[in-house]
């Protein structure tokens, strides 16, 4: 991480201690600020006060411990209001059945605010465009003089703390008042490019960014599928495409689809927002469809080699939606396990971090303590999550433990030559 510039420490509050809230709080504390963290989950607050981190994120536990004197955790809002003028809102906005964002937690925060003109709500949670305007109207209706700032987060799980300390940009949407300037000043030590704009545009920046990245993933997955039909190698195609500076190499890695807490939710939310506004966002409809179909293509690959899956044993290596996180939200493994079981297969799995959470979500799946135990007696192995330890897996040992000889590399992550040298059949995504 780069060394931040020095600045005068501030007292701020963060409401919500999930992935975004806890990383944001730890990051601001690392910059020397006193941070008051508030959450309605009493058990989570108790764990944090004991020094236990409820989520897995590289470097986060160490950062929280290092700044323990600057971080305070409570279920009570009062002390935060007493000490901090800026209240960063980082509560969940999960999708509803309709695809809209569930803003009930956001509204609960708004309604909990007192009638004062001393404070400002700074929205970190991802919300639909127009939410800021709606909240400002609600504040006015309730006679509250709260200022409002949109400051969307751009933190990648697995690298969230690094992203906080070394951001590509900081986006601040406000009315040109003291609150927006205070947020800009708070981020100034990081030296990142600043986009100061209106509230609606700041809200759209977040949704548009994630929708574009999701589109890029679905596009390269479509190219991979065509490569399989034509004999081209998508790895070579992506390498050639990525050298074009207009395209870039990021997010040109094909696989079994995107997941997690952001892309599926934000793409659906933007599509729904457009629909509610009277516009049919055709491109995002296709992006979502491609992503769903991509997960199911793994089943077709297994059937191509194994025939009927009834009575077959399939091992999943990795179940988290991506490496370096324990997040299981919208993880491809959930779809794979359910489809495999529906087709009559038994499923074993191993994940170095996410197994605890996965056990509650993947009923009937046999979890192992290591990769070699997971593949024991398997007719096929599917590499689902690109954990670093899988890059150096002893594939000869894997072959010895398996009953079959098929590896479906859902991330094009394994060393194909090493896999083939171990007398295993290799089936990648878009690879000849």
N, C-alpha and C positions, 0 to 999 in steps of 0.2 A: 504494500500500500504506500502511496505517496504521503509525505509528511504535510499535514494541513498547515495553512498559514495561521498565525496567532490571532486571537480576537478576544473581546471581552466576554467572559462567560455569562450565560443567560439562564434563567429559570423557565422551563417549559413543561408542558404536560403532554402525555400521549395516552389516548383513550383506546384501549384494545391492545392486548399483548400476544397476538398471534404472530405469524411470520413477519408481516410488515411492521406491526407495532413494536415488537420486541427488538427487531433489527434497527428500526429507526431510533428507538430509545437508546440502545447501546451505542449506535453511531454518534448521536448527539452528545452522549456522555463522554465518548472517546475524544470529542472536540473540546471537552472541558466544561460542558454545561451541566447544570443540575436538572434532573429529569424526574418528574412525578408520573408514574405509570398507574393507570386505573383500569380495572377490569371487573365485570360482574361475577366472574367465575372465581369463587372463594377458594376452591381447591388449587386452581392454577396460581393464584396469588400466594397461597401458603407455600407452594413448592418453590416459587421464585424467591420468597423470603428465606427459604432454607438453602438457597443457592442452587436449586435444581432447575435445569432448563427443559421445558416441556416439549421442545421441538429439536430436531437435528439440523444444524446448519454449521458448516465448517467455520471455526474461529469464534462462534458466538458465545459459547460458554466461557472461553478465556476472556473475551472482551467484557462480558458482564461481571466476571469476577474481578477483573482489573479495575473496573470503575464502580465497584459496589458502593462506595461512599457517595457517589453522585446519583445513584439510582434508588428510587423509593417505590415500593409496590403496595397498592392498597385497593380495596373495593370501594372506598369512599371518595367521592368527587370533591368534597369540601376543601381538603388540604391543597389539592391541585389548583383550585380556583383562587385560594388565598395567596399562593406563591407565584403562579404563572399567568401571563396574559395570553400567550399563544397556546391553544389546545389542539394538538394534532389528532385527528380522528382516523383510526385505523381499525375499524370494525368490519366484520364480514358483510359482503353483499352478494350472497349466493344466487344462482339463477332460480327462478320459479318455474313451474311447469309450462308457463307460456313463453319462457325465454327471457322475460324481463328480469331486471335485477331486483332482488328482495331488499328493500331499503328500510325494513322495520328497525334494524339496529341503529341505522343512521338517525331515523326519526326519534328513537328513544333517547339518543344523545341530545338532539335538538331540544326535546321537551324537558330534559333534565337541567338545561341551562337556566341560570337565574336572570332576572331583569337587570342587566348591567350594560354599560357602554364601554367598559374597561377591557373586555376580552375579545378575542377573535377565534372562530373555529377555522382550522386549517385542514381541508379535506384531503387525506391520503387515500382513503378507500376509493376504489374504482366505482364511479357512479355514472348514470346516463347524463348526456348533455341536457342541461336545463335544470339539473338538481340544485345547483347553486342558486339560481334565480328563485326556485321554489322555496328553498330554505330561507332566503332573505325575505321573501314575502311572509313566511311563517313567523320569523322573528319580529317583523313589523306588526303583524296581527296580534302577537302576544305582548307587544310593547317592550321588546328586548332590543337593546342597542348593540348587539353583537356585530362585529365586523366578520366578513367571510372571505376566505382565500382558498382557491383550488391549487393544490400542489401535488399532482399525481406522482406515484412511485413507479420506478423502473428497476425493480430489484429482481434478479434472476435467482430462484432457489438453487442452492448449491454454491452460489457466489454472491449472496446478497450483501454481506458485510463489505466485501470488496467493492461492489457496485455502489454502496452508499458512500464510501470514502473516495471513490474514483469515478464519479458519475459522468456519463457522456454529456448530459445537460441537466439543468434544473429548470423546471417549468413552473412559473408562478402566475396564476390568473387572479386578478383582483380589480378593485375599483380605483386604484391609484391612491389608496389611503395609507395610513400608518401601518396597518396590518401587513399589507403586501410588502412594504419596504422592510418591515421587521423580519419577515421570512427571508427576503433576499439577503439581508445582513447576516442572518443565522447561517445561511449556506455559503456565504462569501469566502470563508476560510478554505473551502475545498477548491476554489479557483476554476470551477466548471463553467462552460458556456451557459449564460442565463437567457431564458426565453420568458420575458415578462409580457403578459398579454391579458386579454379579457377572460372572464371566468368560463364562458361557454367554449371558447377556443382551447383553453387549457384542458377542459374535460374531454374534448374531442381528440386532442393529441394522444392521450393515453389509449383510447379505444382504437384509433386509427393505426397507431404503432403496432399494437398487438395483432390487429386484423391483418395488417400487411405481412408481418412475420409468419402468421399462420398460413396466409396465402402462398408465401414462398415455400413453406414446407409441403403443402398440398401439391404445389406445382412440381416440385422435384420428385415427389412420390408418383405423380402421373407420368413424368418422364421415365422414372425407373420401371414402371409397369410396361411402357412402350418398349423400353430397352430389352425387357425379357422376351418380348415377342419378335424383336428384330435382331437380337444377337449383340447389341451394343452393351458396353459396360458403363453403368451410370456413374461409377466412381471417376472414370476418365472424362465422361461428359461434364460432370460437375466441376472437375478440375479445370477443364477448358473454359467453362462458363464463368467460373469465379474469378478468373484473371482479368475479366472485363471490369474495369473500375465502376462502370455504371451498374453492374450487377452485384459484384462482391461475392466472396466465398461463404459468408456466414449464412446459416440456415439452408444450405444446399446439401444437407446430408439426408438421404432417404431413409425411411424406416417403417415402423408400423403405426405411425400417426402421432400427433401431438396430444398431450394431456395436461394434467396439473390444474392449478386453481385459477389460472389467468386466461390462457388462450381459448379453451372451450367456452368459458363464461363470457369473455369480452367479445368474441366473434358473434356469439348468439345475441348478446345484448345490443351490439351495433346493428345487427340485422333486424332485430325487433324494434329498435329505435327508429330505423329508417322506415319500417313498415307502419309504425304508429304515426309517422309523419306523412304517410301517403306515398312513400317511395319504395319500390321493390328492389332490394340490393341483390341482383342476380348472382354476382360473382361470389358473395359470401355464402349463398345457398350451395353453390358448387364446392366451395372450400370445405364446408361442413360435411357434405355428402362424401367427398373423396376421403376425408379423414376417417369417417366411420367405416367405409368399405375397406380401407387399407388394413385395419385391424383384422378384418375377417379374411383377408387374402392369406394370412398365415395358416388358417384352417385348410384352405384349398391346397397350399403347398404340402402340408402334412398328408392330406388325402392323396395327392399325386404320387407320393412315395409309399405310403402305408396302406392305401385303400381304405376300407372301413376303419373307423377309429374305435369301434366297439371292442372293449377288452384291452385296448392299447394303453400303455403308460407313457405319459408325456411329462417331462421335467421343464419347469420354467426357471431360468437363471435370471434373477432380478424381478422384483414386482413393483417397486416404486416407479412413479411416472418418469423419473430421470435419475441419474446418478447424483450422489452427494446430497440427498434429501430423503426424509422418511415420509414424504407426502404421497398419499395414495389417491388423492382426488383426481377423478377421470383417468386413472392409470389404465394403460392398455391391457395389463395383466388381468384386470377385472373382467373385461370382455372375453379375453382368451380363455381364462379358466371356466367361465360360465358356458361358453360355446363348446369347449372340449368335453365338459361333463354332460352337456345336453346331447352330444354325439356319442356318448357311451365310453369315453376315455376316463381313466383315473389320472389325477394331476398331483405332482409333487412340485415343491418350490423351495427356493432359497434366495434370501436377500440379506446382505450384511447389516442393514439398518432398519428396514421397514417391516420386518416380519411381525413385530408386535401388533402394529396397527392392521396389517394385512389379515392376520388370523381372525379378526372380528368381521372382516368384509368378505373373505373368500371361504365360505363354508364348504366342507368336504375336501379341502386341499390339504395334503400332507406336507408340513413344513419341516425342512431339514436344517441342521446346524452348520452345514458347509456344502459347497458345491458338489463335491464327490459323493456325499451321502444322498443328495437330491437326485443325482442321475442314476443311482443304483437301480438296475433292472429296467431302465427306461427304453422304450422303443424309439423315442426321439427326444431331442433336447431343443428348446427354443430359447435363444438369448434375447431377453426382453429389455433389460436395463444395462447401460454401458458402464457398469462399475469397473473401476481400474483393475481390480483383482482378476476379472475375467480376461483381461488382455494377456495375462501371463499364465493362464490356466494350463495345466498339464493335460493336453488333449489325448495323449496316449493313455494316461490314467483314466480319463473320462471314457475312452473306448472300452477299456477293460471292465469298467463297472456297468456299462450299458448292456442291455439285451439286444438292442438294435444298433444302427450305425448312422443315424441321420441327425445333423445339426441344421436347424433353421436359424440363421443369424438375422434377427429382426432389426439390428442396428448397423449391419455391415461393420462390426466392431472387432470380431475375432480375426486372427491371422489366418487367412484362408489357406495359405501354403502349409502352415503347421497343422491345421485341421485335416487337410488331405493327406499329409504325411503320416497322420495317426490312423489312417485307414477308415476315416469317417467320410460320409457324403456331406458335401457343403451346399446349402441352399441359402443364398443371400437375397437381398432386395435389389432387383435391377442389375444383377451381375451375370455376365455370360458364363 
